[in-house]
């Protein structure tokens, strides 16, 4: 009897599993708020230079666009006010002109200067953001996106650090600590007196986000029977989907970046509190020679599932997990590449994780570029995930992991490539295609989280999750930088995003199928289950060469 058989004996997917999965998934409602928070916290309202206070303004022209033309020139397009320059001396003749664009002979030689008195920001969409508070416009505009890159750097560091720590100290302990770290540091971010402190706290918050995501996946999947993993993995991802719409609602309601920051981080104190009542992975407990604790956990699960008549002894628990115990040794990231099967899985997953994150954040992290209300756009981007993930659920159930993963990547690339040929004035169609692309990349995320947990064995599952998540964070950090390429060729960012998705789709085709297959516990399980044929061929080839 294996551990999967033991799970079926103590109730399969029973009351305990429902409660366990729900409690772990609830924080996902605010996880989207952390990753996409910059759309609102660092929102950039319409703005222009503040006119000098040394000039008296006729009452009838106060706060009018015509008055602003006296102080601020038009930008290069000739239709909007310049955001970074103002006239050195007011051009009062503008008040006497009916045309919005003055004759060239009156303005071509007029001297301008930088915004010496700061900027005036439109408050119809945001009351306050880090952009308005620290004037992250004009020459400082790159700092707006840098804050998101720094946050993703924290997520990257967390994937490296917490992946290994959870294999050593346990899933539950690191998960509880990550909740608490995010609650404290995330709330303190709202008190940041400067941009530098804000970025530092966001970096540390990003680390805790990785700890939450990685350990949530493993703690769920290691208590779920094989037949229920697809359904649970997909339904759990809906918490992130609804979280995107919650973020839009909170942002619309609060409209102040400090209040929004507190609102999305404070609930993690509650999550940290109740997480101590979660049940540690019995697989991990046995692997770390804590068999008596594993037995108590198994008996508790049986009791909650109403299987009080099932008699599980210490000897039974140990014998069930004996293959895991026998393989116990010191594992590291090197073991992800040491054998042929593990090396093939890791290389393919690196490509899939990087490209999925790369395309996802390339589409999702600049909502203002679509010219639609940012709160409405966030809801649309969240809502499109619902049909996309339902489609992913059907595909995962009937077609398997490999086909679903490759199809989501290829379809997202196709949509991105099609969008290249849509004229820029067809904004509605371009936005619709962008939503479809985002939906397919979101489905790819749903699949790859489940797929990775099923491919890596228990002994290095968290280390593996941390390793491939590291690649995902590199992708999310690189995505905004690629947008700069549109200054060279407007279609170049889309070509890069789509090309990366195509390459990853090809790599996904070389991964083994895991549908309805028990979780591997050891590296030997991986090699024997999926790559035994290749090893036999290598052995036969070596024997022939020896002859």
Wavefront OBJ file of the C-alpha trace (Angstrom):
o trace
v 0.000 0.000 0.000
v 1.334 3.410 -1.003
v 0.580 6.810 0.461
v -2.076 7.434 -2.221
v -3.857 4.238 -1.110
v -3.614 5.408 2.485
v -5.305 8.703 1.560
v -8.175 6.778 -0.035
v -8.453 4.616 3.084
v -8.830 7.637 5.394
v -11.523 9.294 3.326
v -10.029 10.342 -0.013
v -11.169 13.884 -0.745
v -13.337 14.314 2.336
v -14.330 16.985 4.820
v -10.736 17.568 5.907
v -9.513 18.151 2.356
v -12.336 20.627 1.643
v -11.545 22.589 4.795
v -7.777 22.339 4.272
v -7.880 23.525 0.651
v -10.338 26.342 1.407
v -8.281 27.769 4.283
v -5.084 27.680 2.233
v -6.785 29.170 -0.844
v -8.530 32.081 0.937
v -5.368 34.259 1.064
v -5.294 33.937 -2.727
v -8.110 36.481 -2.837
v -5.554 39.125 -1.888
v -2.535 37.558 -3.618
v -3.550 39.192 -6.912
v -3.600 42.486 -5.045
v 0.083 42.090 -4.231
v 1.254 41.221 -7.749
v -0.932 43.786 -9.557
v -0.918 46.488 -6.901
v 1.289 48.794 -8.955
v -1.559 49.396 -11.404
v -3.185 51.489 -8.665
v -0.498 52.342 -6.116
v 1.735 53.639 -8.929
v -1.029 54.891 -11.203
v -0.011 57.892 -13.297
v -2.804 60.500 -13.587
v -2.921 63.123 -16.312
v -0.644 65.987 -15.287
v 1.014 69.217 -16.329
v 3.380 71.788 -14.881
v 1.982 73.933 -12.097
v 1.883 77.562 -13.338
v 4.038 80.036 -11.467
v 2.312 81.595 -8.462
v 3.811 85.019 -9.277
v 1.194 85.875 -11.879
v -2.285 87.249 -11.274
v -5.006 85.360 -13.159
v -8.253 86.950 -14.410
v -11.152 85.388 -12.514
v -13.109 84.431 -15.622
v -10.236 82.236 -16.876
v -9.427 80.518 -13.593
v -8.920 76.700 -13.919
v -9.779 76.663 -17.642
v -7.809 74.904 -20.374
v -7.551 78.225 -22.195
v -5.766 79.689 -19.193
v -3.349 76.748 -19.034
v -2.352 77.457 -22.634
v -1.005 80.789 -21.372
v 1.511 78.974 -19.175
v 2.040 75.584 -20.826
v 2.907 74.775 -24.469
v 1.461 71.885 -26.442
v 3.388 68.635 -26.740
v 4.832 67.236 -29.976
v 1.447 65.892 -31.072
v -0.032 69.394 -30.933
v -3.202 68.144 -29.211
v -2.252 67.858 -25.531
v -0.517 70.043 -23.000
v 3.166 69.307 -22.480
v 3.711 67.335 -19.283
v 7.263 68.413 -18.554
v 7.712 71.995 -19.801
v 6.122 75.415 -19.215
v 6.654 78.902 -20.641
v 9.228 81.073 -18.887
v 6.889 84.045 -19.320
v 3.097 83.759 -19.701
v 1.729 84.009 -23.238
v -1.316 86.190 -22.536
v -2.141 86.524 -26.198
v -3.516 82.977 -26.019
v -6.566 84.344 -24.197
v -7.427 86.454 -27.229
v -7.218 83.606 -29.741
v -10.092 81.342 -30.754
v -7.856 78.593 -32.115
v -6.527 75.961 -29.705
v -3.224 75.946 -31.590
v -1.542 79.381 -31.875
v 0.259 80.541 -35.005
v 3.808 79.301 -35.267
v 5.303 82.768 -35.437
v 3.980 83.488 -31.937
v 5.267 80.332 -30.229
v 8.201 78.888 -32.146
v 10.790 81.027 -30.408
v 9.131 81.192 -26.980
v 11.454 80.047 -24.228
v 10.325 77.181 -21.977
v 11.607 75.722 -18.730
v 11.189 72.651 -16.538
v 8.378 72.388 -13.989
v 10.068 74.429 -11.264
v 6.936 74.618 -9.113
v 6.039 70.944 -9.432
v 3.085 69.360 -11.186
v -0.673 69.506 -11.018
v -2.306 66.066 -11.209
v -5.790 65.153 -12.314
v -7.660 63.536 -9.392
v -10.626 62.109 -11.260
v -9.096 58.602 -11.220
v -6.710 58.595 -8.246
v -6.639 60.752 -5.105
v -3.046 59.842 -4.329
v -0.384 57.495 -5.736
v 3.365 57.202 -5.263
v 3.646 59.052 -8.590
v 1.766 62.088 -7.283
v 3.408 61.946 -3.861
v 7.008 61.797 -5.034
v 6.570 63.373 -8.500
v 7.654 60.279 -10.443
v 7.089 61.933 -13.819
v 9.214 63.275 -16.676
v 12.856 62.510 -15.874
v 11.809 60.391 -12.873
v 9.194 58.411 -14.794
v 11.335 55.222 -14.989
v 11.132 55.000 -11.180
v 7.435 54.186 -11.474
v 8.139 50.915 -13.256
v 11.295 50.300 -11.237
v 9.188 49.883 -8.101
v 7.422 46.922 -9.732
v 10.723 45.462 -10.918
v 12.112 45.721 -7.366
v 8.998 43.999 -5.991
v 9.417 41.165 -8.501
v 13.065 40.986 -7.473
v 11.828 40.285 -3.953
v 9.547 37.560 -5.269
v 12.564 36.119 -7.064
v 14.684 36.182 -3.897
v 11.841 34.588 -1.948
v 11.559 31.748 -4.454
v 15.258 30.984 -3.982
v 15.243 31.271 -0.190
v 11.867 29.884 0.887
v 11.903 26.933 -1.516
v 14.856 25.347 0.243
v 13.780 26.424 3.743
v 10.385 24.735 3.458
v 12.010 21.426 2.467
v 14.120 21.759 5.608
v 11.727 23.231 8.196
v 8.348 22.199 6.833
v 5.607 23.651 4.675
v 3.382 24.910 7.500
v 6.052 26.806 9.461
v 7.337 28.716 6.427
v 3.792 29.409 5.234
v 2.799 30.882 8.613
v 5.957 32.981 8.731
v 5.345 34.253 5.193
v 1.817 35.348 6.115
v 3.118 37.229 9.137
v 5.991 38.815 7.214
v 3.631 40.095 4.530
v 1.154 41.402 7.099
v 3.797 43.394 8.997
v 5.978 44.645 6.174
v 3.086 45.217 3.765
v 1.224 47.333 6.298
v 4.380 49.250 7.171
v 4.834 50.058 3.474
v 1.879 52.433 3.795
v 3.949 54.489 6.254
v 6.892 54.916 3.862
v 8.273 58.465 4.102
v 10.338 58.109 0.926
v 10.521 56.229 -2.348
v 13.637 54.302 -1.253
v 11.961 52.951 1.890
v 8.832 52.122 -0.105
v 10.871 50.015 -2.556
v 12.778 48.288 0.249
v 9.574 47.230 2.001
v 8.000 46.135 -1.283
v 11.064 43.957 -1.963
v 10.688 42.238 1.414
v 6.946 41.872 0.872
v 7.669 40.218 -2.473
v 9.837 37.644 -0.707
v 6.955 36.670 1.554
v 4.609 36.368 -1.448
v 6.874 33.647 -2.860
v 6.822 31.817 0.462
v 3.021 31.873 0.446
v 2.589 30.725 -3.146
v 5.163 27.913 -3.045
v 4.061 26.407 0.266
v 0.357 26.766 -0.463
v 0.721 24.652 -3.600
v 2.739 21.908 -1.910
v 0.654 21.788 1.282
v -2.501 21.351 -0.795
v -1.238 18.845 -3.330
v 0.418 16.579 -0.743
v -2.903 15.923 1.045
v -5.039 15.456 -2.091
v -5.778 12.100 -3.790
v -4.586 11.719 -7.355
v -8.094 11.817 -8.845
v -8.909 15.215 -7.265
v -5.759 17.177 -8.071
v -6.975 18.651 -11.373
v -10.256 19.946 -9.955
v -8.655 21.338 -6.806
v -5.778 22.983 -8.672
v -8.099 24.752 -11.095
v -10.724 25.812 -8.540
v -7.992 27.147 -6.245
v -6.741 29.378 -9.028
v -10.178 31.064 -9.146
v -9.360 32.719 -5.817
v -6.631 34.639 -7.645
v -9.083 35.468 -10.434
v -11.715 36.895 -8.089
v -8.911 38.646 -6.240
v -8.230 40.729 -9.340
v -11.798 42.022 -9.246
v -11.589 42.635 -5.499
v -8.478 44.730 -6.139
v -10.398 46.833 -8.672
v -13.197 47.348 -6.150
v -10.836 48.309 -3.324
v -8.899 50.642 -5.601
v -12.084 52.369 -6.805
v -13.378 52.704 -3.236
v -10.205 53.941 -1.531
v -8.330 55.773 -4.344
v -5.466 56.516 -1.963
v -2.343 54.376 -2.233
v -1.617 54.269 1.499
v -5.142 53.147 2.402
v -5.125 50.568 -0.391
v -1.759 49.208 0.771
v -3.091 48.641 4.285
v -6.363 47.153 3.027
v -4.656 44.392 1.010
v -2.062 43.498 3.680
v -3.861 43.726 7.037
v -5.938 40.529 6.539
v -2.728 38.494 6.470
v -2.550 38.841 10.253
v -5.716 36.713 10.350
v -4.308 34.243 7.826
v -1.126 33.915 9.881
v -3.164 33.296 13.038
v -5.296 30.455 11.699
v -2.474 28.889 9.668
v -1.046 27.375 12.863
v -4.085 25.041 12.873
v -3.296 23.734 9.395
v -2.004 20.171 9.176
v 1.596 19.648 8.135
v 2.310 17.372 5.185
v 2.551 13.787 6.410
v 4.899 13.011 3.532
v 7.299 15.698 4.715
v 7.038 14.552 8.360
v 7.923 10.961 7.466
v 10.723 12.135 5.189
v 12.231 14.013 8.138
v 12.018 11.071 10.571
v 9.011 12.466 12.453
v 6.820 9.406 12.015
v 4.840 9.805 15.238
v 3.746 13.314 14.214
v 2.845 11.978 10.787
v 0.717 9.267 12.416
v -1.148 11.838 14.532
v -1.801 13.925 11.414
v -3.104 10.895 9.499
v -5.346 9.872 12.408
v -6.654 13.443 12.686
v -7.510 13.487 8.977
v -9.300 10.140 9.292
v -11.292 11.436 12.284
v -12.355 14.651 10.506
v -13.328 12.636 7.425
v -15.548 10.415 9.584
v -13.310 7.338 9.252
v -13.022 6.651 12.987
v -13.120 2.899 12.464
v -9.933 2.942 10.390
v -7.016 1.715 12.489
v -3.755 3.276 11.304
v -0.763 2.220 13.399
v 2.737 3.646 13.477
v 4.024 0.549 11.728
v 1.516 0.984 8.894
v 2.349 4.681 8.476
v 6.070 3.984 8.395
v 5.758 1.063 5.973
v 3.579 3.117 3.623
v 6.159 5.877 3.480
v 9.196 3.590 3.644
v 10.298 4.426 0.056
v 10.447 8.095 1.013
v 12.410 7.376 4.195
v 14.829 5.077 2.374
v 15.673 7.876 -0.049
v 16.337 10.427 2.690
v 19.593 12.234 2.169
v 20.810 15.754 1.735
v 19.201 17.209 -1.387
v 19.991 20.453 -3.139
v 19.181 22.292 -6.341
v 21.894 20.228 -8.026
v 19.604 17.178 -7.746
v 17.167 18.886 -10.092
v 19.755 18.503 -12.862
v 21.817 15.523 -11.701
v 19.917 12.731 -13.484
v 18.688 12.640 -17.060
v 14.966 12.595 -16.279
v 15.136 15.368 -13.683
v 17.325 17.442 -15.979
v 14.860 17.146 -18.843
v 11.910 18.100 -16.617
v 13.737 21.075 -15.093
v 14.926 22.524 -18.408
v 11.443 22.281 -19.939
v 9.769 23.771 -16.863
v 12.230 26.681 -16.806
v 11.163 27.609 -20.340
v 7.454 27.245 -19.542
v 7.554 29.248 -16.297
v 9.693 32.032 -17.735
v 7.567 32.538 -20.856
v 4.232 32.281 -19.055
v 5.208 34.924 -16.516
v 6.936 37.016 -19.187
v 3.819 37.239 -21.366
v 1.362 37.504 -18.455
v 2.962 40.515 -16.784
v 3.738 42.102 -20.126
v -0.028 42.280 -20.695
v -1.313 42.806 -17.148
v 0.980 45.439 -15.660
v 0.192 48.504 -17.793
v -3.591 48.825 -17.856
v -3.513 52.559 -18.515
v -2.152 52.029 -22.037
v -5.536 50.665 -23.188
v -7.245 54.046 -22.854
v -10.059 52.532 -20.765
v -10.896 53.321 -17.135
v -8.223 51.474 -15.155
v -10.714 50.032 -12.631
v -12.974 48.702 -15.384
v -9.960 47.291 -17.236
v -8.836 45.426 -14.104
v -12.295 43.863 -13.741
v -12.311 42.853 -17.422
v -8.851 41.323 -17.113
v -10.015 39.396 -14.048
v -13.327 38.288 -15.574
v -11.691 36.896 -18.717
v -9.865 34.382 -16.517
v -13.133 32.669 -15.562
v -13.976 31.127 -18.961
v -10.272 30.628 -19.685
v -9.747 28.586 -16.517
v -12.950 26.601 -17.006
v -11.627 25.688 -20.443
v -8.298 24.769 -18.836
v -10.135 22.544 -16.328
v -11.865 20.628 -19.108
v -8.628 20.284 -21.043
v -6.662 19.160 -17.974
v -9.325 16.567 -17.182
v -9.819 15.095 -20.651
v -6.652 15.930 -22.594
v -4.043 15.853 -19.854
v -1.401 18.262 -18.583
v 1.037 18.243 -21.485
v -1.504 19.025 -24.213
v -3.146 21.725 -22.076
v 0.143 23.403 -21.233
v 1.369 23.470 -24.813
v -2.016 24.564 -26.208
v -2.340 27.506 -23.785
v 1.113 28.758 -24.742
v 0.583 28.360 -28.491
v -2.843 30.066 -28.359
v -1.522 32.995 -26.336
v 1.272 33.432 -28.894
v -1.232 33.294 -31.758
v -3.401 36.036 -30.220
v -0.364 38.226 -29.531
v 0.835 37.843 -33.131
v -2.610 38.648 -34.543
v -2.707 41.845 -32.486
v 0.410 43.069 -34.317
v -1.575 43.430 -37.543
v -4.588 45.214 -35.993
v -4.470 48.993 -36.707
v -3.854 51.166 -33.647
v -7.100 53.101 -34.196
v -9.104 49.873 -33.651
v -8.598 50.134 -29.898
v -11.591 47.967 -28.954
v -10.388 45.027 -31.030
v -6.836 45.405 -29.758
v -8.065 45.437 -26.153
v -10.245 42.372 -26.780
v -7.312 40.434 -28.219
v -5.118 41.514 -25.300
v -7.762 40.154 -22.899
v -7.808 36.837 -24.775
v -4.025 36.654 -24.633
v -4.087 37.368 -20.927
v -6.731 34.670 -20.443
v -4.598 32.028 -22.165
v -1.478 32.978 -20.195
v -3.543 32.813 -16.996
v -4.680 29.301 -17.972
v -1.044 28.443 -18.583
v -0.242 29.567 -15.039
v -3.067 27.401 -13.661
v -1.705 24.379 -15.480
v 1.974 24.880 -14.724
v 1.450 25.238 -10.954
v -0.393 21.906 -10.874
v 1.923 20.272 -13.416
v 5.127 21.229 -11.569
v 3.847 19.870 -8.253
v 3.096 16.558 -9.977
v 6.406 16.292 -11.841
v 8.847 16.931 -8.993
v 9.183 14.245 -6.288
v 8.441 14.917 -2.613
v 12.114 15.001 -1.603
v 12.838 18.043 -3.778
v 9.342 19.345 -4.567
v 9.755 22.672 -2.800
v 13.305 23.115 -4.037
v 12.045 22.464 -7.564
v 9.103 24.822 -7.171
v 11.480 27.485 -5.903
v 13.871 26.889 -8.802
v 11.312 27.218 -11.593
v 9.527 30.066 -9.804
v 12.845 31.874 -9.881
v 12.716 31.729 -13.659
v 9.144 33.024 -13.586
v 10.208 36.032 -11.532
v 13.028 36.769 -13.959
v 10.380 36.746 -16.685
v 8.134 39.122 -14.743
v 11.077 41.468 -14.157
v 12.068 41.414 -17.830
v 8.542 41.965 -19.180
v 8.297 45.721 -18.466
v 11.767 46.366 -19.880
v 10.747 44.846 -23.225
v 8.076 47.524 -23.628
v 10.870 50.035 -24.227
v 11.562 48.266 -27.546
v 8.446 49.856 -29.062
v 10.545 52.999 -29.535
v 12.646 51.020 -32.031
v 9.842 49.088 -33.757
v 6.274 49.369 -32.382
v 5.557 45.663 -32.978
v 8.810 44.424 -31.413
v 7.493 43.846 -27.837
v 4.635 41.703 -29.187
v 7.069 39.724 -31.357
v 9.259 39.038 -28.310
v 6.326 38.056 -26.063
v 4.767 35.814 -28.717
v 8.069 34.262 -29.727
v 8.868 33.334 -26.128
v 5.449 31.660 -25.788
v 6.013 29.615 -28.957
v 9.417 28.392 -27.749
v 7.964 27.457 -24.349
v 5.096 25.602 -26.034
v 7.630 23.475 -27.891
v 9.464 22.680 -24.634
v 6.154 21.742 -22.969
v 5.680 19.026 -25.591
v 8.717 17.189 -24.182
v 7.352 16.930 -20.621
v 5.884 13.593 -19.430
v 2.135 13.260 -18.836
v 1.017 13.119 -15.162
v -2.777 12.850 -15.384
v -4.155 10.199 -12.979
v -0.625 9.226 -11.908
v 0.337 9.167 -8.183
v 2.808 11.789 -6.981
v 6.448 10.660 -7.161
v 8.197 10.611 -3.796
v 11.813 10.053 -4.784
v 14.100 10.922 -7.686
v 14.226 7.213 -8.471
v 10.436 7.232 -8.867
v 10.758 9.921 -11.541
v 13.487 8.091 -13.413
v 11.766 4.681 -13.255
v 8.269 5.953 -14.032
v 8.927 8.167 -17.043
v 12.459 7.564 -18.266
v 13.045 3.854 -17.638
v 12.818 3.141 -21.387
v 15.497 5.689 -22.183
v 17.755 4.268 -19.486
v 17.314 0.736 -20.853
v 18.207 1.928 -24.350
v 21.290 3.657 -22.986
v 22.272 0.457 -21.202
v 21.748 -1.660 -24.307
v 23.782 0.811 -26.351
v 26.593 0.723 -23.814
v 26.522 -3.102 -23.861
v 26.749 -3.223 -27.638
v 29.647 -0.776 -27.603
v 31.420 -2.923 -25.055
v 31.025 -5.961 -27.334
l 1 2 3 4 5 6 7 8 9 10 11 12 13 14 15 16 17 18 19 20 21 22 23 24 25 26 27 28 29 30 31 32 33 34 35 36 37 38 39 40 41 42 43 44 45 46 47 48 49 50 51 52 53 54 55 56 57 58 59 60 61 62 63 64 65 66 67 68 69 70 71 72 73 74 75 76 77 78 79 80 81 82 83 84 85 86 87 88 89 90 91 92 93 94 95 96 97 98 99 100 101 102 103 104 105 106 107 108 109 110 111 112 113 114 115 116 117 118 119 120 121 122 123 124 125 126 127 128 129 130 131 132 133 134 135 136 137 138 139 140 141 142 143 144 145 146 147 148 149 150 151 152 153 154 155 156 157 158 159 160 161 162 163 164 165 166 167 168 169 170 171 172 173 174 175 176 177 178 179 180 181 182 183 184 185 186 187 188 189 190 191 192 193 194 195 196 197 198 199 200 201 202 203 204 205 206 207 208 209 210 211 212 213 214 215 216 217 218 219 220 221 222 223 224 225 226 227 228 229 230 231 232 233 234 235 236 237 238 239 240 241 242 243 244 245 246 247 248 249 250 251 252 253 254 255 256 257 258 259 260 261 262 263 264 265 266 267 268 269 270 271 272 273 274 275 276 277 278 279 280 281 282 283 284 285 286 287 288 289 290 291 292 293 294 295 296 297 298 299 300 301 302 303 304 305 306 307 308 309 310 311 312 313 314 315 316 317 318 319 320 321 322 323 324 325 326 327 328 329 330 331 332 333 334 335 336 337 338 339 340 341 342 343 344 345 346 347 348 349 350 351 352 353 354 355 356 357 358 359 360 361 362 363 364 365 366 367 368 369 370 371 372 373 374 375 376 377 378 379 380 381 382 383 384 385 386 387 388 389 390 391 392 393 394 395 396 397 398 399 400 401 402 403 404 405 406 407 408 409 410 411 412 413 414 415 416 417 418 419 420 421 422 423 424 425 426 427 428 429 430 431 432 433 434 435 436 437 438 439 440 441 442 443 444 445 446 447 448 449 450 451 452 453 454 455 456 457 458 459 460 461 462 463 464 465 466 467 468 469 470 471 472 473 474 475 476 477 478 479 480 481 482 483 484 485 486 487 488 489 490 491 492 493 494 495 496 497 498 499 500 501 502 503 504 505 506 507 508 509 510 511 512 513 514 515 516 517 518 519 520 521 522 523 524 525 526 527 528 529 530 531 532 533 534 535 536 537 538 539 540 541 542 543 544 545 546 547
